[in-house]
Amino acid sequence: MAPKRRKTAEKLQDIRSFFGKENDVPGSCSQTPRKKPKGVGESQPPTQMTPRVKNENGNDSLETHSHQFTIKFSSSALKEYTIDCDQPRSVLEAIKCSLGPAKKIIKGSDENIIIQLGKEDSHYVVPTHFPCSCVTDGESLIIHYGKSEKIEAVQGQHDKTIHPKDKYSVFYIDTVGGQKTKTKDLFRSKTIKKFKYLCVYGEKGMTVEEALKRDGRFVDDLGEFTLSDNKNPNCITVRTQRVDGLHRKTFKIRLPLNKCENVDNPTSFILDVAHGSGKSVKKAMEQSASSDNVDEIYQRLRQQFPDLKKWMESRFPGDSYQEALKLRNEKFGKIQQSFSEVHRIEKLLKMGKSVCKVVVKDVCQGTGFVLFDRFILTNAHLFDGFVQGNNLPDHINVYALFNYDDPEPETNYYFFSAEKTFVDIDETLDYAVLELKPEGQKSNPKTKPENIKVPPGLLNRFGPLPGNGEACIIGHPAGGVKKIDPTCIIDPKEREQAVNDHLAPYQGTIFTIQSITETIRPQGIEKVMKKECEVETYHTFMYHGASGSPVFGADYRVFGLHTAGFVYGFRGHEQSVMEYTQPLLTIFEKFVSNLRESGNDQMLEKVKDAVAENHHLKRILQNEPMEVD
């Protein structure tokens, strides 16, 4: 939800409290945007998948999907059909599958169908691809037909993967438009205006614009629209905002002024443009037809935000930002030079053979690496909502792709399937240990069969945080080929300054700063900002798909599991304020504790053999205090 226009003091307090201690929200990880991936079968290689969003909320098991609803084919119809929905589908697919031979009573094309949600007096209509999981058990639907008009652009408008209802945000768009919509057609068909609301849904993490475009009932050229809350019209949601906070709310679509129209309130207009586009106020004024009123707008802004301007200037007095940036660049330059030495690169590349791309079929993808033997470590959040006890359901297949180093079509990786039972999974520290099946396969079935082995593990290379702060991440960002990124650890005392440095270029664009802070705060950055937080932080370009990457020190020890970042921006153009890693010695300590608690003595003995030469891990196994080199 875009921020309300509040009093100056409230806005100022909101930004100042960004680093406050009011909330203690656990961190979360942004992941790869969801699109329908290519099929991955047990007998074929898991080829390149398009990244997809994977949220971290829990959900119901897809394996136990079963509910009923009823349908009628007009408001006055006496016959009512019971629909038994036994697997995740769209509403229309569920209706057709349940009716069987009787589905002939569904007239015309899918594009001419209107589905009313609720009884005769209901004002809500859903798209044909509405997830059946979002239909309440026992709900009633009524099927209507648009004569010759296309109600909905069905083909190619949506990902057919259906998720549990808690993965969606469902909200309502009023068929009566809001500000500046009187002469604008908002919908493909005027028939839709017979109803009060269009029920719209989006996977959490999706933007408002993406949800409306995928819906198929809206026109293609809505432009830079916003949504106004029906209960509070002054509360505006911009099109690039995520749908997560819109659940069960009702909105009107608002459109910007046409360039030829007079601007009654130029300040309000400029603020709307800046807010909706992510541009600075100055840029919005320059690109607006209202730029004739620049002097007036500047004067109003100065009157409204004098304290905010002083505060922004006080955060970076004089040349403090440039000095801080210079020191940081010097430090990072030394680290880059260190990791560019050939002998270091050769050793890192050799150890990087153990890093794999983790593909969770039809769900998401990330990164992992071999611990020892056929056991790999990755992030637990890759499997959120699909863990039943300590197992994955039968329809969820996981693959580890090794040697995924060259782009298509030159790539020649090999892969292993993972067992359905986790060796260990821990949501608190966000890690999962999986065992790979012994038989590996080549990505190219035409190549000569050979004995494919899992690369050597890195467990024996686990160690503490390096004292000099040098770090290097190896992973598969965005599900692509393997990449290496040298970086440096941010000292806990310097995390706030690191965020300040990142935001400094936006100091003249107050609404962009507000948008960034309100986006990253729910991701748990306030918890990470606390000095006692045990994670290690840094800056890296590895966002989506790199979760589960090993983080190496200059001593070639692996000290972290790259876990999450605090991401903002637009899909495909994201930036991150800061990223963090879970310390591997802490993970190992919890891993050993969980094995002992579960009585898995056999696995515990294997672990002891694997770490025989690592005194850090041996101390943990012997319940001795950890020491730092």
C-alpha positions as CSV (number, residue, x, y, z in Angstrom):
1,M,0.0,0.0,0.0
2,A,1.4,3.4,-1.0
3,P,1.9,5.7,2.0
4,K,-1.0,8.0,2.8
5,R,-0.4,11.7,2.5
6,R,0.2,12.6,6.1
7,K,1.2,15.7,8.0
8,T,4.8,16.7,7.7
9,A,5.6,15.7,11.2
10,E,4.2,12.2,10.7
11,K,6.2,11.8,7.5
12,L,9.3,12.9,9.2
13,Q,8.8,10.7,12.2
14,D,8.2,7.7,9.9
15,I,11.5,8.1,8.1
16,R,13.4,8.9,11.3
17,S,12.0,5.8,12.9
18,F,13.4,3.6,10.1
19,F,16.2,2.5,12.3
20,G,14.0,2.4,15.4
21,K,13.5,-0.6,17.7
22,E,9.7,-0.6,17.6
23,N,9.5,-3.8,15.5
24,D,11.4,-7.0,15.6
25,V,10.5,-8.6,12.3
26,P,12.4,-11.7,11.2
27,G,14.3,-11.5,8.0
28,S,13.0,-12.9,4.8
29,C,14.4,-13.6,1.3
30,S,13.3,-12.3,-2.0
31,Q,13.6,-14.9,-4.7
32,T,13.3,-15.6,-8.3
33,P,10.1,-14.2,-10.0
34,R,7.6,-16.9,-11.0
35,K,6.9,-17.9,-14.5
36,K,5.8,-21.2,-15.8
37,P,9.0,-23.3,-16.2
38,K,9.6,-25.9,-18.8
39,G,8.7,-29.4,-17.6
40,V,11.3,-31.4,-15.7
41,G,10.7,-35.2,-15.7
42,E,12.4,-37.9,-13.8
43,S,13.8,-39.2,-17.1
44,Q,14.8,-35.9,-18.7
45,P,17.3,-33.2,-17.6
46,P,15.9,-30.2,-15.7
47,T,16.8,-27.7,-18.5
48,Q,16.9,-24.0,-18.1
49,M,14.0,-22.6,-16.2
50,T,12.7,-19.1,-16.2
51,P,13.0,-17.6,-12.7
52,R,9.8,-17.4,-10.7
53,V,8.8,-15.7,-7.5
54,K,8.8,-18.0,-4.4
55,N,7.3,-16.6,-1.2
56,E,8.2,-17.8,2.2
57,N,4.8,-18.2,3.8
58,G,3.5,-21.6,4.8
59,N,0.6,-23.2,2.9
60,D,-1.7,-26.1,2.8
61,S,-0.6,-29.4,1.2
62,L,-1.4,-29.7,-2.4
63,E,-1.7,-33.4,-2.0
64,T,-4.8,-33.1,0.2
65,H,-6.6,-30.6,-2.1
66,S,-10.3,-31.3,-2.0
67,H,-13.4,-29.1,-1.8
68,Q,-16.8,-28.4,-3.3
69,F,-18.7,-25.5,-4.7
70,T,-21.9,-25.2,-6.8
71,I,-22.7,-23.5,-10.1
72,K,-25.8,-22.3,-12.0
73,F,-26.0,-21.1,-15.6
74,S,-28.1,-18.0,-14.9
75,S,-29.4,-16.1,-11.9
76,S,-32.9,-17.5,-12.5
77,A,-31.8,-21.1,-13.2
78,L,-33.3,-23.8,-11.0
79,K,-30.7,-26.4,-11.6
80,E,-27.6,-26.2,-9.5
81,Y,-24.5,-28.4,-10.2
82,T,-22.1,-29.6,-7.5
83,I,-18.4,-29.2,-8.5
84,D,-16.0,-31.6,-6.8
85,C,-12.5,-30.1,-7.0
86,D,-9.9,-32.7,-6.3
87,Q,-6.8,-31.0,-7.5
88,P,-5.5,-27.5,-8.0
89,R,-7.0,-25.9,-11.1
90,S,-8.5,-22.7,-12.4
91,V,-12.2,-22.3,-11.6
92,L,-13.3,-22.9,-15.2
93,E,-11.1,-26.0,-15.5
94,A,-12.5,-27.4,-12.3
95,I,-16.1,-26.8,-13.6
96,K,-15.3,-28.5,-17.0
97,C,-13.6,-31.5,-15.4
98,S,-16.3,-32.1,-12.9
99,L,-19.2,-31.7,-15.3
100,G,-17.8,-34.4,-17.6
101,P,-20.2,-35.0,-20.6
102,A,-22.5,-32.3,-19.2
103,K,-19.9,-29.6,-20.0
104,K,-21.6,-29.2,-23.4
105,I,-24.0,-26.9,-21.6
106,I,-21.2,-24.3,-21.3
107,K,-21.8,-22.2,-24.3
108,G,-19.4,-20.4,-26.6
109,S,-15.8,-19.4,-26.1
110,D,-14.0,-19.1,-22.8
111,E,-13.4,-15.5,-23.7
112,N,-17.1,-14.7,-23.5
113,I,-17.7,-16.2,-20.0
114,I,-18.4,-14.2,-16.9
115,I,-18.2,-16.0,-13.5
116,Q,-20.1,-14.4,-10.7
117,L,-18.9,-15.2,-7.2
118,G,-21.7,-15.7,-4.7
119,K,-25.5,-15.8,-4.8
120,E,-27.9,-13.7,-7.0
121,D,-27.3,-10.5,-4.9
122,S,-23.5,-10.8,-5.2
123,H,-21.7,-8.0,-7.0
124,Y,-18.4,-9.8,-7.5
125,V,-17.1,-11.4,-10.7
126,V,-13.9,-13.5,-11.0
127,P,-11.8,-14.3,-14.1
128,T,-12.0,-17.8,-15.6
129,H,-8.5,-18.5,-14.5
130,F,-9.3,-17.6,-10.9
131,P,-7.5,-20.2,-8.6
132,C,-10.0,-22.8,-7.3
133,S,-8.0,-22.7,-4.0
134,C,-9.4,-19.2,-3.4
135,V,-13.0,-20.3,-3.7
136,T,-14.5,-21.0,-0.3
137,D,-15.7,-24.5,0.3
138,G,-19.5,-24.5,-0.3
139,E,-19.4,-21.3,-2.3
140,S,-21.9,-20.7,-5.1
141,L,-21.0,-19.4,-8.6
142,I,-23.2,-18.2,-11.5
143,I,-22.1,-18.5,-15.1
144,H,-23.0,-15.6,-17.5
145,Y,-22.2,-15.1,-21.1
146,G,-21.2,-11.9,-22.9
147,K,-23.1,-12.0,-26.3
148,S,-20.4,-11.4,-28.9
149,E,-18.1,-9.3,-26.8
150,K,-14.7,-10.6,-25.6
151,I,-15.0,-10.3,-21.8
152,E,-11.5,-11.6,-21.1
153,A,-8.3,-12.3,-23.0
154,V,-7.7,-15.8,-21.7
155,Q,-4.9,-17.2,-23.8
156,G,-1.4,-16.5,-22.6
157,Q,-2.6,-14.2,-19.8
158,H,-1.6,-16.3,-16.8
159,D,0.6,-18.9,-15.3
160,K,-1.5,-22.1,-14.9
161,T,0.3,-23.2,-11.8
162,I,-2.3,-23.0,-8.9
163,H,-1.0,-22.5,-5.4
164,P,-2.7,-22.7,-2.0
165,K,-4.8,-19.7,-1.1
166,D,-2.4,-18.2,1.4
167,K,0.0,-17.6,-1.5
168,Y,-2.4,-15.1,-3.1
169,S,-3.7,-11.7,-2.3
170,V,-7.3,-11.2,-3.6
171,F,-8.7,-7.7,-3.9
172,Y,-11.5,-5.9,-5.6
173,I,-11.6,-3.2,-8.4
174,D,-14.7,-1.1,-8.6
175,T,-16.3,-1.0,-12.1
176,V,-17.0,2.7,-11.5
177,G,-13.6,4.4,-12.0
178,G,-12.1,7.0,-9.8
179,Q,-10.5,10.3,-10.6
180,K,-10.0,11.1,-14.3
181,T,-11.7,8.0,-15.7
182,K,-15.0,9.4,-16.9
183,T,-14.2,9.2,-20.6
184,K,-11.7,6.3,-20.4
185,D,-12.6,2.7,-21.1
186,L,-11.1,0.5,-18.4
187,F,-12.5,-2.9,-19.4
188,R,-12.5,-4.9,-22.6
189,S,-16.3,-5.2,-22.4
190,K,-19.0,-2.8,-21.2
191,T,-21.0,-5.9,-20.0
192,I,-18.7,-6.2,-17.0
193,K,-20.1,-2.9,-15.7
194,K,-23.3,-4.7,-14.8
195,F,-21.5,-5.9,-11.7
196,K,-20.0,-3.8,-8.9
197,Y,-16.6,-5.3,-8.5
198,L,-14.0,-7.3,-10.4
199,C,-12.3,-9.8,-8.1
200,V,-8.5,-9.7,-8.9
201,Y,-5.8,-11.9,-7.6
202,G,-2.1,-12.0,-7.6
203,E,0.7,-14.2,-6.2
204,K,2.3,-12.4,-3.3
205,G,5.3,-10.6,-4.6
206,M,3.5,-9.7,-7.8
207,T,2.9,-6.0,-8.6
208,V,-0.5,-4.4,-9.0
209,E,0.2,-3.7,-12.7
210,E,1.2,-7.4,-13.3
211,A,-2.0,-8.6,-11.6
212,L,-4.3,-6.4,-13.7
213,K,-2.4,-7.3,-16.9
214,R,-2.6,-11.0,-16.2
215,D,-6.3,-10.7,-15.3
216,G,-7.3,-10.2,-18.9
217,R,-10.5,-8.2,-18.4
218,F,-8.8,-4.8,-18.3
219,V,-7.8,-2.8,-21.4
220,D,-4.1,-3.1,-22.4
221,D,-3.4,0.6,-22.2
222,L,-4.3,1.7,-18.7
223,G,-1.0,3.6,-18.6
224,E,0.3,5.0,-15.3
225,F,-2.8,4.3,-13.2
226,T,-3.1,4.3,-9.4
227,L,-5.6,2.7,-7.1
228,S,-7.6,4.7,-4.5
229,D,-9.0,2.9,-1.5
230,N,-12.8,3.0,-1.4
231,K,-12.8,3.5,2.4
232,N,-10.2,6.2,2.2
233,P,-9.9,7.8,-1.3
234,N,-6.8,9.8,-0.2
235,C,-4.9,6.5,0.4
236,I,-3.2,5.8,-3.0
237,T,-1.6,2.5,-4.2
238,V,0.8,2.9,-7.1
239,R,0.8,0.3,-9.9
240,T,4.4,-0.9,-9.2
241,Q,3.5,-1.7,-5.6
242,R,3.2,-5.4,-4.5
243,V,-0.3,-6.9,-4.0
244,D,0.6,-8.4,-0.6
245,G,-1.1,-5.7,1.5
246,L,-4.2,-5.4,-0.7
247,H,-6.0,-8.6,0.4
248,R,-9.8,-8.1,0.7
249,K,-9.7,-4.4,0.1
250,T,-11.7,-2.5,-2.5
251,F,-10.3,0.1,-4.9
252,K,-11.1,2.5,-7.8
253,I,-8.8,2.9,-10.7
254,R,-7.4,6.5,-11.0
255,L,-5.7,7.8,-14.1
256,P,-3.3,10.8,-14.4
257,L,-4.3,14.0,-16.0
258,N,-4.2,14.2,-19.8
259,K,-1.4,16.6,-21.0
260,C,-4.0,18.9,-22.6
261,E,-6.0,19.3,-19.4
262,N,-5.7,22.2,-17.0
263,V,-4.0,21.4,-13.7
264,D,-6.2,22.6,-10.8
265,N,-3.7,21.4,-8.2
266,P,-0.3,21.2,-9.8
267,T,1.5,20.2,-6.6
268,S,-0.8,17.3,-6.0
269,F,-0.4,16.2,-9.7
270,I,3.4,16.4,-9.5
271,L,3.5,14.4,-6.3
272,D,1.2,11.7,-7.8
273,V,3.5,11.4,-10.9
274,A,6.7,11.2,-8.8
275,H,5.1,8.7,-6.4
276,G,3.7,6.5,-9.2
277,S,6.8,6.5,-11.4
278,G,9.5,6.3,-8.8
279,K,11.0,9.5,-10.3
280,S,12.3,12.4,-8.2
281,V,10.0,15.4,-7.7
282,K,12.3,17.5,-9.9
283,K,12.3,15.0,-12.7
284,A,8.5,14.6,-12.6
285,M,8.1,18.4,-12.9
286,E,10.5,18.5,-15.8
287,Q,8.6,15.8,-17.7
288,S,5.2,17.1,-16.8
289,A,3.0,19.5,-18.7
290,S,2.6,21.3,-15.4
291,S,6.2,22.6,-15.6
292,D,4.9,26.1,-16.3
293,N,4.0,26.1,-12.6
294,V,7.5,25.0,-11.4
295,D,8.0,28.1,-9.2
296,E,4.6,27.6,-7.5
297,I,5.3,23.9,-7.0
298,Y,8.7,24.5,-5.5
299,Q,7.3,27.1,-3.2
300,R,4.6,24.7,-1.9
301,L,7.1,21.9,-1.4
302,R,9.4,24.2,0.6
303,Q,6.4,25.2,2.8
304,Q,5.3,21.6,3.3
305,F,8.6,19.9,4.0
306,P,11.1,22.4,5.6
307,D,12.0,20.0,8.4
308,L,12.5,17.1,6.1
309,K,14.9,19.0,3.9
310,K,17.0,20.0,7.0
311,W,17.0,16.4,8.2
312,M,18.2,15.1,4.8
313,E,21.0,17.6,4.8
314,S,22.0,16.8,8.3
315,R,22.5,13.1,7.5
316,F,25.2,13.9,5.0
317,P,26.8,17.2,6.1
318,G,29.4,18.7,3.8
319,D,31.3,16.1,1.9
320,S,30.7,13.3,4.4
321,Y,29.0,11.0,1.8
322,Q,31.8,11.4,-0.7
323,E,34.4,10.7,2.0
324,A,32.6,7.6,3.2
325,L,32.2,6.4,-0.4
326,K,35.9,7.0,-1.1
327,L,36.9,4.9,1.9
328,R,34.6,2.1,1.1
329,N,35.7,2.0,-2.6
330,E,39.4,1.9,-1.4
331,K,38.7,-1.0,0.9
332,F,36.7,-2.9,-1.8
333,G,39.4,-2.2,-4.4
334,K,42.0,-3.9,-2.2
335,I,39.7,-7.0,-1.8
336,Q,39.0,-7.1,-5.6
337,Q,42.8,-7.0,-6.2
338,S,43.3,-9.8,-3.6
339,F,40.7,-12.1,-5.2
340,S,42.0,-11.3,-8.7
341,E,45.3,-13.1,-8.1
342,V,45.5,-16.2,-10.3
343,H,46.4,-18.7,-7.6
344,R,43.3,-17.6,-5.6
345,I,41.1,-17.8,-8.6
346,E,42.3,-21.3,-9.4
347,K,41.6,-22.5,-5.9
348,L,38.2,-20.9,-5.8
349,L,37.2,-22.4,-9.1
350,K,38.3,-25.8,-7.9
351,M,36.2,-25.5,-4.8
352,G,33.4,-24.0,-6.8
353,K,32.9,-27.3,-8.6
354,S,31.0,-28.3,-5.5
355,V,28.4,-25.5,-6.0
356,C,25.2,-26.5,-7.8
357,K,22.1,-24.9,-9.1
358,V,19.1,-26.2,-7.2
359,V,15.9,-26.7,-9.2
360,V,12.6,-27.2,-7.3
361,K,10.4,-28.3,-10.2
362,D,7.5,-26.0,-10.9
363,V,8.3,-23.9,-7.7
364,C,11.6,-22.0,-7.8
365,Q,15.3,-22.3,-8.1
366,G,18.3,-21.5,-5.9
367,T,21.9,-22.5,-5.2
368,G,23.4,-25.2,-3.0
369,F,26.7,-26.9,-2.5
370,V,28.0,-30.4,-1.5
371,L,28.7,-31.0,2.2
372,F,30.3,-34.4,1.8
373,D,29.5,-37.7,0.0
374,R,26.1,-37.1,-1.7
375,F,24.7,-34.5,0.8
376,I,24.1,-30.9,-0.2
377,L,23.2,-27.8,1.8
378,T,20.9,-25.0,0.6
379,N,18.3,-22.6,2.0
380,A,15.1,-24.0,3.6
381,H,12.9,-21.2,2.2
382,L,13.2,-22.8,-1.3
383,F,10.7,-25.4,0.0
384,D,8.4,-23.2,2.0
385,G,4.8,-24.6,1.9
386,F,5.9,-27.9,0.5
387,V,7.4,-29.6,3.6
388,Q,5.2,-32.3,5.2
389,G,6.9,-33.3,8.4
390,N,10.4,-34.0,7.2
391,N,9.4,-34.9,3.6
392,L,8.5,-33.4,0.3
393,P,5.3,-34.5,-1.4
394,D,5.5,-36.9,-4.3
395,H,4.8,-34.2,-7.0
396,I,7.7,-32.0,-5.9
397,N,11.0,-33.0,-7.5
398,V,14.4,-31.5,-6.6
399,Y,17.5,-31.5,-8.8
400,A,21.1,-30.5,-8.3
401,L,22.8,-29.3,-11.5
402,F,26.6,-29.3,-11.5
403,N,29.0,-27.8,-14.0
404,Y,26.3,-25.3,-15.1
405,D,29.0,-22.9,-16.1
406,D,28.4,-22.1,-19.8
407,P,25.4,-20.4,-21.3
408,E,22.9,-22.2,-23.6
409,P,23.4,-24.0,-25.9
410,E,27.1,-24.7,-25.0
411,T,26.3,-25.8,-21.5
412,N,27.1,-29.4,-20.7
413,Y,26.0,-29.8,-17.1
414,Y,25.1,-33.0,-15.2
415,F,22.5,-33.5,-12.5
416,F,21.2,-35.6,-9.7
417,S,17.7,-36.0,-8.3
418,A,17.3,-35.5,-4.5
419,E,15.6,-37.8,-2.1
420,K,12.1,-36.8,-0.8
421,T,13.2,-36.9,2.9
422,F,15.3,-34.1,4.3
423,V,18.3,-35.2,6.3
424,D,17.7,-32.0,8.3
425,I,15.7,-28.8,7.7
426,D,15.6,-25.8,10.0
427,E,13.4,-22.7,9.4
428,T,15.0,-20.6,12.1
429,L,18.5,-20.6,10.5
430,D,17.0,-21.2,7.1
431,Y,19.0,-24.2,6.0
432,A,18.1,-27.6,4.5
433,V,20.3,-30.7,4.0
434,L,19.3,-33.1,1.2
435,E,20.7,-36.4,0.0
436,L,21.2,-36.9,-3.7
437,K,20.4,-40.2,-5.4
438,P,23.4,-42.1,-6.5
439,E,22.6,-42.1,-10.3
440,G,23.6,-38.9,-12.1
441,Q,22.6,-38.0,-15.6
442,K,24.1,-35.8,-18.4
443,S,22.1,-32.9,-19.7
444,N,22.8,-34.0,-23.2
445,P,21.4,-37.6,-23.6
446,K,23.4,-38.0,-26.8
447,T,26.7,-37.9,-25.0
448,K,28.5,-41.1,-24.1
449,P,27.3,-42.5,-20.8
450,E,29.9,-42.4,-18.0
451,N,30.2,-42.8,-14.3
452,I,29.0,-39.5,-13.0
453,K,30.1,-38.6,-9.5
454,V,29.1,-35.9,-7.1
455,P,32.0,-33.4,-6.6
456,P,34.0,-33.3,-3.3
457,G,32.2,-31.7,-0.4
458,L,33.1,-28.4,1.4
459,L,32.1,-29.4,5.0
460,N,35.7,-30.0,6.0
461,R,36.5,-26.4,4.8
462,F,34.0,-24.8,7.2
463,G,35.4,-22.0,9.3
464,P,34.7,-18.7,11.2
465,L,34.4,-15.2,9.7
466,P,37.8,-14.1,8.4
467,G,39.4,-11.3,10.4
468,N,40.1,-9.1,7.4
469,G,36.5,-9.1,6.2
470,E,37.4,-10.4,2.7
471,A,34.6,-12.5,1.2
472,C,33.7,-14.1,-2.1
473,I,30.3,-15.6,-3.1
474,I,29.9,-18.4,-5.8
475,G,26.4,-19.1,-6.9
476,H,23.7,-19.0,-9.6
477,P,21.9,-15.6,-9.5
478,A,18.7,-15.5,-11.4
479,G,19.0,-19.2,-12.2
480,G,21.8,-18.4,-14.6
481,V,25.3,-19.7,-15.1
482,K,27.7,-19.9,-12.1
483,K,29.1,-16.5,-11.1
484,I,31.7,-15.2,-8.6
485,D,31.4,-12.0,-6.7
486,P,34.2,-10.7,-4.4
487,T,32.8,-8.4,-1.6
488,C,33.6,-7.4,2.0
489,I,31.9,-8.0,5.3
490,I,30.2,-4.9,6.8
491,D,31.0,-4.6,10.4
492,P,27.8,-4.7,12.6
493,K,28.7,-1.2,13.9
494,E,28.8,0.1,10.3
495,R,25.5,-1.4,9.0
496,E,23.5,1.8,9.6
497,Q,26.1,3.9,7.8
498,A,26.1,1.4,4.9
499,V,22.4,1.9,4.5
500,N,22.8,5.6,4.7
501,D,25.5,5.5,2.0
502,H,23.2,3.5,-0.2
503,L,20.3,5.9,0.2
504,A,22.5,9.1,-0.1
505,P,22.0,9.4,-3.9
506,Y,18.3,9.6,-3.3
507,Q,18.5,12.5,-0.7
508,G,16.8,14.9,-3.1
509,T,14.0,12.4,-3.9
510,I,12.1,12.0,-0.6
511,F,9.3,9.9,-2.0
512,T,11.7,7.4,-3.5
513,I,13.4,7.1,-0.1
514,Q,10.1,6.6,1.6
515,S,9.2,3.9,-1.0
516,I,12.5,2.1,-0.4
517,T,12.2,2.1,3.4
518,E,8.6,1.0,3.3
519,T,9.5,-1.9,1.0
520,I,12.5,-3.2,2.9
521,R,11.2,-2.8,6.4
522,P,8.8,-5.8,6.2
523,Q,11.7,-7.9,4.9
524,G,13.2,-7.7,8.4
525,I,16.1,-5.2,7.9
526,E,15.5,-3.7,11.4
527,K,16.4,-7.0,13.0
528,V,19.6,-7.3,11.0
529,M,20.6,-3.7,11.9
530,K,20.9,-4.7,15.5
531,K,24.6,-5.3,16.5
532,E,23.7,-8.5,18.4
533,C,22.3,-10.1,15.2
534,E,24.5,-13.0,14.4
535,V,24.3,-12.8,10.6
536,E,27.1,-11.3,8.5
537,T,26.2,-8.5,6.0
538,Y,27.7,-7.3,2.8
539,H,26.8,-6.0,-0.7
540,T,26.6,-8.2,-3.7
541,F,24.8,-8.3,-7.1
542,M,23.6,-11.9,-6.3
543,Y,19.9,-11.6,-5.5
544,H,17.3,-14.0,-6.8
545,G,18.4,-17.6,-7.3
546,A,21.6,-17.2,-5.4
547,S,20.1,-18.2,-2.0
548,G,22.1,-21.1,-0.7
549,S,25.4,-20.0,-2.2
550,P,28.6,-20.6,-0.2
551,V,30.5,-17.6,1.0
552,F,34.3,-18.0,1.0
553,G,37.0,-16.1,2.9
554,A,40.4,-15.2,1.6
555,D,41.7,-18.2,3.5
556,Y,39.5,-20.5,1.3
557,R,37.4,-21.4,4.2
558,V,33.6,-21.4,3.8
559,F,32.1,-19.3,6.5
560,G,28.6,-18.5,5.4
561,L,25.4,-19.6,3.6
562,H,24.2,-16.7,1.5
563,T,20.6,-16.4,2.6
564,A,18.7,-13.2,1.7
565,G,18.8,-9.5,0.8
566,F,16.6,-6.4,1.3
567,V,15.4,-5.8,-2.3
568,Y,13.5,-3.0,-3.8
569,G,12.8,-1.8,-7.4
570,F,11.0,-3.2,-10.4
571,R,11.0,-6.8,-11.5
572,G,14.1,-7.4,-13.6
573,H,15.7,-4.1,-12.3
574,E,15.9,-4.8,-8.6
575,Q,18.5,-3.3,-6.3
576,S,19.4,-4.4,-2.8
577,V,20.2,-2.2,0.2
578,M,22.2,-5.0,1.9
579,E,22.5,-8.8,1.8
580,Y,23.4,-11.3,4.6
581,T,24.7,-14.8,5.2
582,Q,24.0,-17.3,8.0
583,P,27.3,-18.3,9.7
584,L,28.1,-21.9,8.8
585,L,29.6,-22.7,12.2
586,T,26.2,-21.8,13.8
587,I,24.4,-23.9,11.2
588,F,26.7,-26.9,11.8
589,E,26.2,-26.6,15.6
590,K,22.4,-26.7,15.1
591,F,22.7,-29.5,12.5
592,V,24.6,-31.7,15.0
593,S,22.1,-30.8,17.8
594,N,19.2,-31.8,15.5
595,L,20.8,-35.1,14.6
596,R,21.4,-35.9,18.2
597,E,17.8,-35.0,19.2
598,S,16.4,-37.1,16.4
599,G,18.6,-40.1,17.3
600,N,20.2,-40.2,13.8
601,D,23.4,-41.8,15.1
602,Q,24.3,-43.2,11.7
603,M,24.4,-39.8,10.1
604,L,26.2,-38.4,13.1
605,E,29.0,-40.9,12.6
606,K,29.3,-40.0,8.9
607,V,29.6,-36.3,9.9
608,K,32.3,-37.1,12.4
609,D,34.3,-38.9,9.7
610,A,33.9,-36.1,7.3
611,V,35.2,-33.4,9.6
612,A,38.1,-35.4,11.1
613,E,40.6,-32.7,10.0
614,N,38.6,-29.6,10.9
615,H,39.3,-28.6,14.5
616,H,36.5,-26.0,14.5
617,L,33.9,-28.6,13.7
618,K,35.5,-31.2,16.0
619,R,35.1,-28.8,18.9
620,I,31.4,-28.5,18.1
621,L,31.0,-32.3,17.9
622,Q,32.7,-32.5,21.3
623,N,30.5,-29.8,22.8
624,E,33.5,-27.5,23.3
625,P,33.3,-23.7,22.9
626,M,34.0,-22.5,19.4
627,E,37.2,-20.5,19.0
628,V,38.2,-18.1,16.2
629,D,41.4,-18.4,14.3
